Amino acid sequence: MIFFESILAIMLGAVLLSAGARRIGVPYPVVLAVAGTALAFIPNAPELALDPELVLALFVAPILLDAAFDTSPRDLRRNWLSVGSLVVVAVGVTTVAVAAVARWLVPDLPWAAAVALGAIVAPPDAVAATAVLRRLRPPHRLLVILEGESLLNDATALLIYRLAVGAAVAGGFSPTSALPTFGLVVIGSIALGAFLGWALVRFLSAFKDPPSAIILQFITTFGVWILAERLHLSGIITIVVYAMVIARTAPARTSASLRIPSYAVWETTVFVLQTLAFVLIGLQLRPILANLSPREIGAFPVVALAVLATVIIVRLSWVMTYQAIAKLTRRATESVKTEGARTEGAKTDGAKDGTRPASTAGSDGLIIAWCGMRGIVTLAAAYALPGGFPHRDLILLCAFTVVVGTLLIQGLTLPLLLRRLSPRDDRPVEREFRMARKLALKAAIATIGDAPSEAALAVRREYDDMLAQTRDSDEFDTTQNQLRRDALAAARDKALELRGDGTIGDDAFHRLEEELDWLELGAAARTVE
């Protein structure tokens, strides 16, 4: 009962903290990080522990699938250079820099353990960044880059992490054998993820009952991860590819009655897992701090703060270096185009070829550089280190310091930076939404044709009204929907009255309530976020 009561208290506290964070405009991961830290200093706090081998599968697999499912391959292709520089170069440079700093401060730290520490703190997490950015409506291109980076850099960092942990356990590392293995793991993981996505989406589409189908979604998610690990492939890459495949194929095979509760359950699950990750790591800090020797009490915090500073400085340095190189490249390209246009007697227009002004690109770079908050992957990877790993307590303390430090320093100041720079946005999502909505409604009207029945005429009038009111604004509503919502409100009041005076029982009331809920959902105003 103590364990159960502790879980209930943790979740209640997380919900209250999250609600308070949204009310005051602070990203909820920041509040959870602070709460997790506070648990380390609470006397007699409950001791909750998980098997380290379970942590990555439990925390990372569903959260990564949820993020990958919403990722747009088209937008990633359009921003592949920016995303690639962050996923490969930034992660690699951060890993090396952190390992070097850790080794300099702790000479007896093995290189394999130092590299593992670097890989643990290297990948930023977009949850906190997008929690801030989406509320402030930043340029869509920034969200695409940050979400793409967060999705793919986990794979890069955790592949390095696995190699480093294996080398530390085995007592050595051989590049000649590791690099070919690395390549085979990547190729095999991509192939496995694509095949499982193609196969399992057909299997899952056979289940129409929402509870059964949603449970199977989680079972297959964990099953994909476990199978990849059993085959000595990358669970991260396999899950990412698997999620992208089902995201492209599942919508045509899934009904709205399943999709709506499924999205709600996944959103809730991701929140619960993020909460538990921060809390569990916070609870691990208390025994670590209690067992530190006097020498370690003075040395370990210095190492952790040095790693935090390295992580922030390296990201700032690399992103601004990349921006400078990109600026020089754009200028050289524009110069060549200008010379060619002069030769042909034509004029060039910088805006015509899609080149953004240098000032805008520079502000984008600064915002991206400051969105380097670490999160659940860093916590889960640190916690997943096997028992007896060299300097495991130090690595865990460094990981938690980096997560809390980046969330507090960067997460709380990011809104001020965004307001200060005010980056421009041409709102591509809104434009595409309006275009798609018009075409979809025209297709719907075309299926009705000139059918003479009263029902067909009523449906045609409704869709014509929706099409006529599709305008250049963030909210799409119709007069009919407004009338439907008023009518539904009256119907709901009447249902409550009938149950209240005993005319109908609860079973009949809930059946009517469900029907009114679906009608209300169909009459809701649409808002572009």
PAMAR-251060 format. One record per residue (C-alpha): residue number from 1; residue in three letters; chain; x, y, z. Coordinates in Angstrom, 3 decimals, m for minus. Layout:
k/r/c/xx/yy/zz
NUM/ALA/A/X/Y/Z
...
This chain:
k/r/c/xx/yy/zz
1/MET/A/0.000/0.000/0.000
2/ILE/A/2.876/2.397/0.677
3/PHE/A/4.077/2.098/m2.923
4/PHE/A/0.541/2.632/m4.245
5/GLU/A/m0.030/5.606/m1.963
6/SER/A/3.285/7.111/m3.047
7/ILE/A/2.343/6.824/m6.724
8/LEU/A/m1.032/8.466/m6.051
9/ALA/A/0.632/11.319/m4.143
10/ILE/A/3.206/11.790/m6.898
11/MET/A/0.590/11.954/m9.661
12/LEU/A/m1.664/14.300/m7.671
13/GLY/A/1.277/16.608/m7.035
14/ALA/A/2.306/16.472/m10.695
15/VAL/A/m1.179/17.398/m11.896
16/LEU/A/m1.414/20.313/m9.455
17/LEU/A/2.070/21.538/m10.367
18/SER/A/1.312/21.250/m14.085
19/ALA/A/m1.918/23.211/m13.709
20/GLY/A/m0.113/25.881/m11.684
21/ALA/A/2.710/26.053/m14.231
22/ARG/A/0.293/26.637/m17.107
23/ARG/A/m1.543/29.281/m15.100
24/ILE/A/1.629/31.325/m14.487
25/GLY/A/3.014/30.658/m17.973
26/VAL/A/5.966/28.439/m17.006
27/PRO/A/6.714/25.233/m18.966
28/TYR/A/5.571/22.324/m16.822
29/PRO/A/8.834/20.339/m17.341
30/VAL/A/10.603/23.163/m15.487
31/VAL/A/8.292/22.783/m12.497
32/LEU/A/8.619/18.993/m12.547
33/ALA/A/12.413/19.287/m12.571
34/VAL/A/12.369/21.586/m9.556
35/ALA/A/9.942/19.271/m7.746
36/GLY/A/12.146/16.271/m8.513
37/THR/A/15.140/18.084/m7.071
38/ALA/A/13.205/19.010/m3.937
39/LEU/A/12.413/15.345/m3.311
40/ALA/A/16.120/14.667/m2.801
41/PHE/A/16.049/16.862/0.314
42/ILE/A/12.794/15.628/1.886
43/PRO/A/13.464/13.422/4.934
44/ASN/A/11.877/9.979/4.890
45/ALA/A/10.785/10.323/1.266
46/PRO/A/9.578/6.995/m0.196
47/GLU/A/12.143/4.840/m1.946
48/LEU/A/10.983/3.874/m5.441
49/ALA/A/13.329/1.994/m7.727
50/LEU/A/13.130/0.406/m11.166
51/ASP/A/15.304/m2.118/m12.916
52/PRO/A/17.807/m0.049/m14.968
53/GLU/A/17.268/m2.312/m17.987
54/LEU/A/13.552/m1.476/m17.917
55/VAL/A/13.927/2.297/m17.841
56/LEU/A/14.692/3.041/m21.490
57/ALA/A/11.922/0.778/m22.759
58/LEU/A/9.366/2.089/m20.263
59/PHE/A/10.074/5.807/m20.575
60/VAL/A/11.662/6.369/m23.969
61/ALA/A/9.779/3.990/m26.283
62/PRO/A/6.222/5.432/m25.965
63/ILE/A/7.384/9.048/m25.717
64/LEU/A/9.585/8.673/m28.781
65/LEU/A/6.792/6.997/m30.754
66/ASP/A/4.407/9.794/m29.811
67/ALA/A/6.889/12.407/m31.071
68/ALA/A/7.802/10.507/m34.248
69/PHE/A/4.144/9.930/m35.135
70/ASP/A/3.604/13.703/m35.391
71/THR/A/6.813/14.405/m37.334
72/SER/A/6.490/15.548/m40.948
73/PRO/A/9.014/13.824/m43.267
74/ARG/A/8.380/16.562/m45.837
75/ASP/A/9.346/19.333/m43.423
76/LEU/A/12.399/17.371/m42.267
77/ARG/A/13.563/17.033/m45.881
78/ARG/A/13.180/20.768/m46.405
79/ASN/A/15.299/21.511/m43.319
80/TRP/A/17.629/18.520/m43.549
81/LEU/A/20.843/20.541/m43.436
82/SER/A/19.961/22.457/m40.269
83/VAL/A/18.546/19.375/m38.553
84/GLY/A/21.467/17.219/m39.671
85/SER/A/24.037/19.647/m38.314
86/LEU/A/22.364/19.502/m34.902
87/VAL/A/21.735/15.763/m34.917
88/VAL/A/25.236/14.716/m35.979
89/VAL/A/27.725/17.522/m35.384
90/ALA/A/26.232/19.161/m32.288
91/VAL/A/25.679/15.830/m30.536
92/GLY/A/29.151/14.595/m31.458
93/VAL/A/30.948/17.777/m30.417
94/THR/A/28.977/17.963/m27.151
95/THR/A/29.799/14.348/m26.340
96/VAL/A/33.520/14.869/m26.923
97/ALA/A/33.636/18.201/m25.066
98/VAL/A/31.790/16.865/m22.010
99/ALA/A/33.962/13.739/m21.934
100/ALA/A/37.128/15.871/m22.067
101/VAL/A/35.942/18.209/m19.304
102/ALA/A/34.871/15.301/m17.084
103/ARG/A/38.204/13.533/m17.580
104/TRP/A/40.099/16.739/m16.814
105/LEU/A/38.227/17.226/m13.533
106/VAL/A/38.096/13.525/m12.592
107/PRO/A/41.318/11.917/m13.885
108/ASP/A/40.368/8.424/m12.682
109/LEU/A/37.155/8.473/m14.744
110/PRO/A/37.577/5.927/m17.587
111/TRP/A/37.270/7.318/m21.100
112/ALA/A/34.362/4.979/m21.873
113/ALA/A/32.436/6.275/m18.843
114/ALA/A/33.282/9.870/m19.775
115/VAL/A/31.957/9.328/m23.317
116/ALA/A/28.826/7.710/m21.868
117/LEU/A/28.296/10.831/m19.747
118/GLY/A/28.752/13.021/m22.820
119/ALA/A/26.225/10.976/m24.802
120/ILE/A/23.734/11.093/m21.925
121/VAL/A/23.678/14.892/m21.699
122/ALA/A/24.133/15.585/m25.436
123/PRO/A/20.564/15.272/m26.812
124/PRO/A/18.212/18.219/m26.121
125/ASP/A/14.555/17.531/m25.494
126/ALA/A/11.961/19.532/m27.428
127/VAL/A/9.160/19.041/m24.883
128/ALA/A/10.068/22.066/m22.762
129/ALA/A/11.055/24.178/m25.764
130/THR/A/7.840/23.548/m27.672
131/ALA/A/5.818/24.007/m24.476
132/VAL/A/7.096/27.582/m24.478
133/LEU/A/7.262/28.175/m28.211
134/ARG/A/3.799/26.937/m29.186
135/ARG/A/2.194/29.306/m26.702
136/LEU/A/4.082/32.241/m28.219
137/ARG/A/3.361/31.223/m31.861
138/PRO/A/6.944/31.221/m33.215
139/PRO/A/7.852/30.684/m36.879
140/HIS/A/6.891/27.194/m37.964
141/ARG/A/10.379/26.516/m39.324
142/LEU/A/11.813/26.777/m35.792
143/LEU/A/9.405/24.165/m34.466
144/VAL/A/10.219/21.851/m37.371
145/ILE/A/13.966/22.096/m36.730
146/LEU/A/13.676/21.664/m32.966
147/GLU/A/11.234/18.761/m33.126
148/GLY/A/13.240/17.059/m35.870
149/GLU/A/16.429/17.519/m33.869
150/SER/A/14.861/16.180/m30.681
151/LEU/A/13.549/13.139/m32.509
152/LEU/A/16.730/12.172/m34.342
153/ASN/A/19.464/13.257/m31.939
154/ASP/A/18.181/10.729/m29.401
155/ALA/A/19.133/8.007/m31.858
156/THR/A/22.595/9.479/m32.429
157/ALA/A/23.332/10.016/m28.742
158/LEU/A/21.985/6.678/m27.556
159/LEU/A/23.930/4.762/m30.201
160/ILE/A/27.100/6.400/m28.868
161/TYR/A/25.858/5.712/m25.344
162/ARG/A/25.382/2.004/m26.049
163/LEU/A/28.867/1.708/m27.563
164/ALA/A/30.428/3.545/m24.605
165/VAL/A/28.576/1.477/m22.004
166/GLY/A/29.557/m1.715/m23.804
167/ALA/A/33.186/m0.600/m23.924
168/ALA/A/33.161/0.278/m20.215
169/VAL/A/31.692/m3.085/m19.266
170/ALA/A/34.019/m5.004/m21.616
171/GLY/A/37.030/m2.964/m20.580
172/GLY/A/38.004/m1.831/m24.063
173/PHE/A/36.910/m0.384/m27.415
174/SER/A/37.936/m1.341/m30.944
175/PRO/A/37.006/1.164/m33.693
176/THR/A/37.703/m1.364/m36.442
177/SER/A/35.016/m3.683/m35.113
178/ALA/A/32.657/m1.059/m33.694
179/LEU/A/32.205/1.090/m36.819
180/PRO/A/31.013/m1.719/m39.133
181/THR/A/28.734/m2.906/m36.345
182/PHE/A/27.438/0.650/m35.986
183/GLY/A/26.563/0.764/m39.707
184/LEU/A/24.841/m2.623/m39.640
185/VAL/A/22.826/m1.592/m36.581
186/VAL/A/21.568/1.556/m38.316
187/ILE/A/20.628/m0.225/m41.557
188/GLY/A/19.064/m3.171/m39.737
189/SER/A/17.064/m0.909/m37.424
190/ILE/A/15.659/1.103/m40.346
191/ALA/A/14.670/m2.060/m42.208
192/LEU/A/13.083/m3.638/m39.131
193/GLY/A/11.141/m0.477/m38.242
194/ALA/A/9.793/m0.122/m41.787
195/PHE/A/8.745/m3.776/m42.000
196/LEU/A/7.059/m3.779/m38.576
197/GLY/A/5.245/m0.547/m39.386
198/TRP/A/3.912/m2.023/m42.632
199/ALA/A/2.889/m5.302/m40.988
200/LEU/A/1.528/m4.153/m37.638
201/VAL/A/m0.668/m1.369/m39.006
202/ARG/A/m2.599/m4.070/m40.887
203/PHE/A/m2.794/m6.188/m37.769
204/LEU/A/m3.988/m3.304/m35.575
205/SER/A/m6.611/m2.151/m38.087
206/ALA/A/m8.497/m5.418/m37.509
207/PHE/A/m9.387/m4.307/m33.960
208/LYS/A/m12.237/m1.798/m33.890
209/ASP/A/m13.012/m1.768/m30.152
210/PRO/A/m11.191/1.293/m28.689
211/PRO/A/m10.041/m0.256/m25.362
212/SER/A/m8.649/m3.354/m27.066
213/ALA/A/m7.083/m1.387/m29.905
214/ILE/A/m5.397/1.149/m27.598
215/ILE/A/m3.986/m1.586/m25.364
216/LEU/A/m2.580/m3.303/m28.445
217/GLN/A/m0.986/m0.028/m29.554
218/PHE/A/1.042/0.045/m26.349
219/ILE/A/1.837/m3.672/m26.501
220/THR/A/3.151/m3.386/m30.057
221/THR/A/5.158/m0.270/m29.176
222/PHE/A/6.980/m2.035/m26.362
223/GLY/A/7.157/m5.175/m28.485
224/VAL/A/8.931/m3.332/m31.312
225/TRP/A/11.477/m1.943/m28.843
226/ILE/A/12.060/m5.313/m27.152
227/LEU/A/12.436/m7.128/m30.489
228/ALA/A/14.992/m4.579/m31.691
229/GLU/A/16.956/m4.967/m28.469
230/ARG/A/16.813/m8.774/m28.667
231/LEU/A/18.253/m8.576/m32.183
232/HIS/A/20.997/m6.217/m30.901
233/LEU/A/19.655/m3.365/m33.027
234/SER/A/18.793/0.190/m32.000
235/GLY/A/15.429/0.433/m30.288
236/ILE/A/15.480/4.211/m30.845
237/ILE/A/15.922/4.080/m34.632
238/THR/A/13.498/1.168/m34.972
239/ILE/A/10.771/2.996/m33.022
240/VAL/A/11.272/6.240/m34.983
241/VAL/A/10.993/4.506/m38.363
242/TYR/A/8.101/2.352/m37.154
243/ALA/A/6.176/5.422/m35.944
244/MET/A/6.744/7.338/m39.178
245/VAL/A/5.503/4.395/m41.247
246/ILE/A/2.311/3.888/m39.242
247/ALA/A/1.713/7.670/m39.216
248/ARG/A/1.555/7.574/m43.032
249/THR/A/m0.639/4.471/m43.276
250/ALA/A/m2.814/4.296/m40.148
251/PRO/A/m5.104/7.335/m40.769
252/ALA/A/m6.707/5.672/m43.793
253/ARG/A/m7.422/2.530/m41.735
254/THR/A/m8.532/4.121/m38.428
255/SER/A/m12.022/5.374/m37.611
256/ALA/A/m12.688/8.641/m35.775
257/SER/A/m14.311/6.738/m32.908
258/LEU/A/m10.954/5.024/m32.281
259/ARG/A/m8.635/7.892/m33.150
260/ILE/A/m10.136/10.390/m30.683
261/PRO/A/m9.793/8.276/m27.513
262/SER/A/m6.459/6.923/m28.727
263/TYR/A/m4.909/10.396/m28.970
264/ALA/A/m6.280/11.299/m25.527
265/VAL/A/m4.819/8.163/m23.921
266/TRP/A/m1.412/8.670/m25.517
267/GLU/A/m1.252/12.304/m24.415
268/THR/A/m2.078/11.273/m20.847
269/THR/A/0.459/8.445/m20.887
270/VAL/A/3.266/10.699/m22.097
271/PHE/A/2.508/13.144/m19.288
272/VAL/A/2.525/10.363/m16.674
273/LEU/A/5.844/8.968/m17.917
274/GLN/A/7.507/12.389/m17.938
275/THR/A/6.318/12.964/m14.389
276/LEU/A/7.575/9.618/m13.135
277/ALA/A/10.961/10.104/m14.820
278/PHE/A/11.645/13.383/m13.006
279/VAL/A/10.375/12.023/m9.703
280/LEU/A/12.287/8.743/m9.856
281/ILE/A/15.576/10.448/m10.650
282/GLY/A/14.931/12.954/m7.861
283/LEU/A/14.416/10.094/m5.419
284/GLN/A/17.710/8.532/m6.522
285/LEU/A/19.618/11.710/m5.664
286/ARG/A/18.880/11.513/m1.946
287/PRO/A/20.868/8.321/m1.259
288/ILE/A/23.600/9.534/m3.621
289/LEU/A/24.005/12.794/m1.729
290/ALA/A/23.790/10.986/1.615
291/ASN/A/26.597/8.583/0.699
292/LEU/A/29.059/11.158/m0.637
293/SER/A/32.340/11.435/1.188
294/PRO/A/33.513/14.881/2.354
295/ARG/A/35.891/15.101/m0.609
296/GLU/A/33.139/14.127/m3.065
297/ILE/A/30.702/16.634/m1.556
298/GLY/A/33.050/19.399/m2.623
299/ALA/A/34.129/17.876/m5.955
300/PHE/A/30.982/16.362/m7.488
301/PRO/A/28.907/19.577/m7.634
302/VAL/A/31.831/21.322/m9.348
303/VAL/A/31.980/18.596/m11.984
304/ALA/A/28.211/18.719/m12.496
305/LEU/A/28.203/22.515/m12.928
306/ALA/A/31.164/22.293/m15.316
307/VAL/A/29.287/19.749/m17.435
308/LEU/A/26.215/22.033/m17.424
309/ALA/A/28.294/25.005/m18.587
310/THR/A/29.973/22.897/m21.286
311/VAL/A/26.635/21.703/m22.654
312/ILE/A/25.280/25.255/m22.969
313/ILE/A/28.467/26.802/m24.374
314/VAL/A/29.065/24.066/m26.952
315/ARG/A/25.546/24.340/m28.353
316/LEU/A/25.727/28.134/m28.552
317/SER/A/29.138/27.971/m30.206
318/TRP/A/28.192/25.362/m32.778
319/VAL/A/24.831/26.885/m33.774
320/MET/A/26.306/30.369/m34.191
321/THR/A/29.252/28.906/m36.138
322/TYR/A/26.822/27.081/m38.410
323/GLN/A/24.832/30.287/m38.896
324/ALA/A/27.994/32.178/m39.842
325/ILE/A/28.963/29.503/m42.373
326/ALA/A/25.440/29.451/m43.784
327/LYS/A/25.479/33.253/m44.080
328/LEU/A/28.764/33.213/m46.012
329/THR/A/27.427/30.444/m48.243
330/ARG/A/24.256/32.410/m48.993
331/ARG/A/26.261/35.505/m49.836
332/ALA/A/28.518/33.544/m52.178
333/THR/A/25.491/31.966/m53.852
334/GLU/A/23.750/35.323/m54.228
335/SER/A/26.940/36.813/m55.689
336/VAL/A/27.137/34.071/m58.297
337/LYS/A/23.456/34.511/m59.161
338/THR/A/23.877/38.266/m59.382
339/GLU/A/26.834/37.959/m61.748
340/GLY/A/24.900/35.508/m63.892
341/ALA/A/21.871/37.798/m63.995
342/ARG/A/24.013/40.766/m65.007
343/THR/A/25.519/38.734/m67.793
344/GLU/A/22.022/37.949/m69.063
345/GLY/A/20.870/41.513/m68.517
346/ALA/A/18.357/40.521/m65.859
347/LYS/A/17.717/41.543/m62.301
348/THR/A/17.627/39.247/m59.336
349/ASP/A/15.329/39.351/m56.376
350/GLY/A/16.705/37.915/m53.103
351/ALA/A/13.230/37.213/m51.775
352/LYS/A/12.233/35.384/m54.943
353/ASP/A/14.615/32.479/m54.431
354/GLY/A/13.491/31.985/m50.853
355/THR/A/16.574/33.447/m49.180
356/ARG/A/15.767/34.990/m45.816
357/PRO/A/17.407/38.233/m44.686
358/ALA/A/20.577/37.647/m42.659
359/SER/A/19.097/39.290/m39.578
360/THR/A/16.175/36.861/m39.571
361/ALA/A/18.467/33.851/m39.985
362/GLY/A/20.638/35.155/m37.140
363/SER/A/17.680/35.481/m34.775
364/ASP/A/16.548/31.973/m35.716
365/GLY/A/19.995/30.648/m34.844
366/LEU/A/20.056/32.331/m31.447
367/ILE/A/16.622/30.963/m30.560
368/ILE/A/17.573/27.446/m31.674
369/ALA/A/20.837/27.657/m29.734
370/TRP/A/18.955/28.644/m26.586
371/CYS/A/16.439/25.794/m26.980
372/GLY/A/18.929/23.260/m25.679
373/MET/A/16.989/22.087/m22.647
374/ARG/A/17.583/18.482/m21.669
375/GLY/A/14.805/16.202/m20.517
376/ILE/A/13.499/12.701/m20.155
377/VAL/A/15.942/10.904/m22.487
378/THR/A/18.891/12.246/m20.497
379/LEU/A/17.282/11.169/m17.220
380/ALA/A/16.289/7.735/m18.489
381/ALA/A/19.699/7.031/m20.044
382/ALA/A/21.505/7.990/m16.826
383/TYR/A/19.191/5.873/m14.706
384/ALA/A/19.583/2.934/m17.116
385/LEU/A/23.324/2.631/m16.431
386/PRO/A/23.976/m0.821/m14.962
387/GLY/A/24.786/m1.165/m11.293
388/GLY/A/28.507/m1.051/m10.644
389/PHE/A/29.149/1.187/m13.683
390/PRO/A/32.238/3.378/m13.090
391/HIS/A/31.282/6.598/m11.280
392/ARG/A/27.559/5.910/m11.792
393/ASP/A/26.560/8.241/m8.940
394/LEU/A/28.592/11.096/m10.400
395/ILE/A/27.087/10.572/m13.861
396/LEU/A/23.563/10.497/m12.416
397/LEU/A/24.204/13.709/m10.483
398/CYS/A/25.631/15.396/m13.612
399/ALA/A/22.657/14.314/m15.714
400/PHE/A/20.126/15.661/m13.240
401/THR/A/22.067/18.909/m12.845
402/VAL/A/22.141/19.406/m16.607
403/VAL/A/18.409/18.729/m16.943
404/VAL/A/17.390/21.006/m14.078
405/GLY/A/19.954/23.668/m14.967
406/THR/A/19.030/23.941/m18.647
407/LEU/A/15.304/23.923/m17.850
408/LEU/A/15.696/26.706/m15.290
409/ILE/A/18.265/28.844/m17.125
410/GLN/A/17.062/28.436/m20.694
411/GLY/A/13.449/27.401/m20.176
412/LEU/A/12.546/30.414/m18.057
413/THR/A/14.385/32.950/m20.240
414/LEU/A/13.310/31.588/m23.637
415/PRO/A/10.008/33.553/m23.729
416/LEU/A/11.909/36.804/m23.068
417/LEU/A/14.377/36.009/m25.855
418/LEU/A/11.605/35.199/m28.302
419/ARG/A/9.730/38.399/m27.519
420/ARG/A/12.949/40.394/m27.819
421/LEU/A/13.929/38.985/m31.219
422/SER/A/10.366/38.769/m32.629
423/PRO/A/11.245/36.427/m35.511
424/ARG/A/9.037/36.724/m38.585
425/ASP/A/6.784/33.929/m39.753
426/ASP/A/4.847/33.500/m43.007
427/ARG/A/2.487/31.016/m41.245
428/PRO/A/2.709/28.106/m43.730
429/VAL/A/0.532/25.777/m41.637
430/GLU/A/m2.377/28.220/m41.687
431/ARG/A/m2.093/28.670/m45.469
432/GLU/A/m1.958/24.937/m46.085
433/PHE/A/m4.864/24.348/m43.719
434/ARG/A/m7.100/26.850/m45.512
435/MET/A/m6.238/25.398/m48.903
436/ALA/A/m6.808/21.798/m47.775
437/ARG/A/m10.064/22.710/m46.050
438/LYS/A/m11.469/24.331/m49.180
439/LEU/A/m10.492/21.415/m51.406
440/ALA/A/m11.814/18.838/m48.918
441/LEU/A/m15.168/20.626/m48.631
442/LYS/A/m15.450/20.919/m52.416
443/ALA/A/m14.794/17.182/m52.694
444/ALA/A/m17.505/16.523/m50.098
445/ILE/A/m20.015/18.721/m51.960
446/ALA/A/m19.172/17.049/m55.261
447/THR/A/m20.175/13.623/m53.893
448/ILE/A/m23.678/14.913/m53.137
449/GLY/A/m24.149/16.179/m56.662
450/ASP/A/m27.654/17.223/m57.630
451/ALA/A/m29.465/14.706/m55.485
452/PRO/A/m33.029/16.054/m55.023
453/SER/A/m33.845/14.640/m51.587
454/GLU/A/m34.374/16.926/m48.621
455/ALA/A/m31.555/15.216/m46.715
456/ALA/A/m29.096/15.794/m49.572
457/LEU/A/m30.131/19.438/m49.853
458/ALA/A/m29.667/19.945/m46.106
459/VAL/A/m26.184/18.415/m46.157
460/ARG/A/m25.233/20.435/m49.239
461/ARG/A/m26.393/23.680/m47.581
462/GLU/A/m24.320/22.851/m44.501
463/TYR/A/m21.132/22.238/m46.488
464/ASP/A/m21.748/25.258/m48.721
465/ASP/A/m22.063/27.378/m45.584
466/MET/A/m18.797/25.989/m44.197
467/LEU/A/m17.036/26.629/m47.511
468/ALA/A/m18.345/30.186/m47.753
469/GLN/A/m17.079/30.992/m44.273
470/THR/A/m13.571/29.630/m44.820
471/ARG/A/m11.697/32.884/m44.495
472/ASP/A/m8.209/34.130/m43.706
473/SER/A/m8.262/33.859/m39.944
474/ASP/A/m7.188/31.412/m37.303
475/GLU/A/m10.731/30.338/m36.397
476/PHE/A/m13.122/28.582/m38.752
477/ASP/A/m16.724/28.565/m37.628
478/THR/A/m20.125/28.621/m39.278
479/THR/A/m23.502/30.046/m38.401
480/GLN/A/m24.939/26.539/m38.469
481/ASN/A/m22.327/25.321/m35.982
482/GLN/A/m23.119/28.190/m33.637
483/LEU/A/m26.822/27.316/m33.782
484/ARG/A/m26.002/23.622/m33.295
485/ARG/A/m23.964/24.413/m30.166
486/ASP/A/m26.809/26.485/m28.709
487/ALA/A/m29.268/23.684/m29.464
488/LEU/A/m26.937/21.071/m27.955
489/ALA/A/m26.550/23.146/m24.796
490/ALA/A/m30.333/23.191/m24.418
491/ALA/A/m30.504/19.437/m25.071
492/ARG/A/m27.821/18.776/m22.464
493/ASP/A/m29.664/20.920/m19.890
494/LYS/A/m32.843/18.933/m20.584
495/ALA/A/m31.006/15.606/m20.159
496/LEU/A/m29.605/16.769/m16.825
497/GLU/A/m33.085/17.847/m15.768
498/LEU/A/m34.579/14.454/m16.711
499/ARG/A/m31.950/12.615/m14.697
500/GLY/A/m32.266/15.042/m11.805
501/ASP/A/m36.027/14.525/m11.393
502/GLY/A/m35.754/10.738/m11.774
503/THR/A/m37.466/10.502/m15.173
504/ILE/A/m34.476/8.615/m16.617
505/GLY/A/m31.767/6.550/m14.962
506/ASP/A/m28.010/6.942/m15.217
507/ASP/A/m27.609/4.300/m17.949
508/ALA/A/m29.978/6.122/m20.269
509/PHE/A/m28.435/9.466/m19.323
510/HIS/A/m24.868/8.388/m20.128
511/ARG/A/m25.938/6.899/m23.465
512/LEU/A/m27.609/10.194/m24.397
513/GLU/A/m24.641/12.141/m23.053
514/GLU/A/m22.248/10.203/m25.319
515/GLU/A/m24.380/10.969/m28.365
516/LEU/A/m24.525/14.667/m27.476
517/ASP/A/m20.743/14.688/m26.954
518/TRP/A/m20.122/13.432/m30.491
519/LEU/A/m22.537/16.007/m31.900
520/GLU/A/m20.837/18.742/m29.898
521/LEU/A/m17.427/17.651/m31.164
522/GLY/A/m18.672/17.942/m34.743
523/ALA/A/m20.043/21.434/m34.063
524/ALA/A/m16.911/22.765/m32.362
525/ALA/A/m15.120/25.768/m33.843
526/ARG/A/m11.796/24.860/m35.450
527/THR/A/m8.738/26.804/m34.345
528/VAL/A/m5.345/26.671/m36.058
529/GLU/A/m2.528/26.456/m33.528
